Amino acid sequence: MKGATGTMDETRLAEKIVGVLPQEAIRVCSSDREAIRFAVRSSALKLRSIVLRRAALRRLLGDSDGAVKIEYLQRDLLQSAETRGEFMYPRPRVAPKADGDVAAALSRMASAS
């Protein structure tokens, strides 16, 4: 699992990502099998929680472009800190999950016209 980030584990990667925010404002809230959660305590920031899924962090560790993606996540977190209440990685899906859902939606649209 040695990619661009070396032999880093998920916890250290999560700490590196949230390290762009003021250290006095960040506190590890919980770390379970599925996710690492941080609480944000700062009156200057709207952000109150950060949730990083372990599976996504593991994929990021093994990615050859991992270093670039980590920098992107850090920038995204900084930008989101002033506008959103919660930061999640990966972001929740908005698109339909199954291909059948897309096909069904397209057939309904075709039959309606």
C-alpha positions as CSV (number, residue, x, y, z in Angstrom):
1,M,0.0,0.0,0.0
2,K,2.9,2.4,-0.8
3,G,1.7,5.1,-3.0
4,A,2.6,8.8,-3.2
5,T,1.9,9.2,0.5
6,G,4.3,6.4,1.7
7,T,3.4,4.2,4.6
8,M,0.9,6.5,6.2
9,D,-2.2,5.0,7.9
10,E,-5.7,6.4,7.8
11,T,-5.5,8.2,11.1
12,R,-2.4,10.1,10.2
13,L,-3.8,10.9,6.8
14,A,-7.0,12.3,8.4
15,E,-4.9,14.4,10.8
16,K,-2.9,15.7,7.8
17,I,-6.1,16.7,6.0
18,V,-7.6,18.5,9.0
19,G,-4.2,20.0,9.9
20,V,-5.0,23.0,7.6
21,L,-7.5,24.2,10.2
22,P,-6.4,25.9,13.5
23,Q,-5.2,23.1,15.8
24,E,-6.9,24.6,18.9
25,A,-10.2,24.3,17.1
26,I,-9.9,20.6,16.1
27,R,-10.6,17.7,18.4
28,V,-11.0,14.0,17.5
29,C,-14.6,13.2,18.4
30,S,-14.6,9.4,17.6
31,S,-12.8,6.9,15.6
32,D,-14.7,3.8,14.7
33,R,-14.3,1.1,12.1
34,E,-16.2,3.1,9.4
35,A,-15.1,6.7,9.9
36,I,-12.9,9.1,11.7
37,R,-14.9,12.1,13.1
38,F,-13.6,15.4,14.3
39,A,-15.4,18.1,16.2
40,V,-14.6,21.7,15.3
41,R,-14.8,24.3,18.1
42,S,-14.3,27.8,16.7
43,S,-16.5,30.9,16.7
44,A,-14.8,32.1,13.5
45,L,-15.8,29.0,11.5
46,K,-19.3,27.7,10.6
47,L,-17.9,24.2,10.3
48,R,-18.8,22.0,13.3
49,S,-17.9,18.4,12.3
50,I,-15.7,16.6,9.9
51,V,-16.4,13.0,8.8
52,L,-13.7,11.0,6.9
53,R,-14.6,7.5,5.8
54,R,-11.8,5.0,6.4
55,A,-12.4,3.1,3.1
56,A,-12.1,6.3,1.1
57,L,-8.9,7.2,3.0
58,R,-7.4,3.7,2.3
59,R,-8.2,4.2,-1.4
60,L,-6.5,7.6,-1.3
61,L,-3.4,6.1,0.4
62,G,-3.0,3.6,-2.5
63,D,-3.7,6.1,-5.2
64,S,-0.7,7.2,-7.4
65,D,-2.1,10.7,-7.5
66,G,-2.8,10.7,-3.7
67,A,-0.6,13.7,-2.9
68,V,-2.5,15.9,-5.3
69,K,-5.9,14.7,-4.1
70,I,-4.8,15.3,-0.5
71,E,-3.9,18.9,-1.4
72,Y,-7.3,19.3,-3.1
73,L,-9.1,17.9,0.0
74,Q,-7.2,20.4,2.2
75,R,-8.2,23.3,0.0
76,D,-11.8,22.1,-0.1
77,L,-11.9,21.8,3.7
78,L,-10.5,25.3,4.1
79,Q,-13.1,26.7,1.7
80,S,-15.9,24.7,3.3
81,A,-15.0,25.7,6.9
82,E,-16.7,29.1,6.5
83,T,-19.8,28.0,4.6
84,R,-20.8,24.5,5.7
85,G,-21.7,22.9,9.0
86,E,-20.3,19.5,8.1
87,F,-17.5,18.3,5.8
88,M,-17.7,14.7,4.6
89,Y,-15.2,12.7,2.5
90,P,-16.3,11.2,0.2
91,R,-19.2,13.5,-0.4
92,P,-22.7,11.8,-0.4
93,R,-23.8,10.7,-3.8
94,V,-26.5,12.8,-5.4
95,A,-26.9,10.7,-8.5
96,P,-29.0,7.5,-8.6
97,K,-27.1,4.5,-7.2
98,A,-28.2,1.8,-9.6
99,D,-28.1,1.7,-13.3
100,G,-31.7,0.4,-13.3
101,D,-32.8,3.7,-11.6
102,V,-31.3,5.7,-14.5
103,A,-32.9,3.5,-17.1
104,A,-36.3,3.6,-15.4
105,A,-36.1,7.4,-15.1
106,L,-35.1,7.8,-18.8
107,S,-38.0,5.5,-20.0
108,R,-40.5,7.4,-17.9
109,M,-39.3,10.7,-19.5
110,A,-39.5,9.2,-23.0
111,S,-43.0,7.8,-22.4
112,A,-44.2,11.2,-21.0
113,S,-43.2,13.1,-24.1
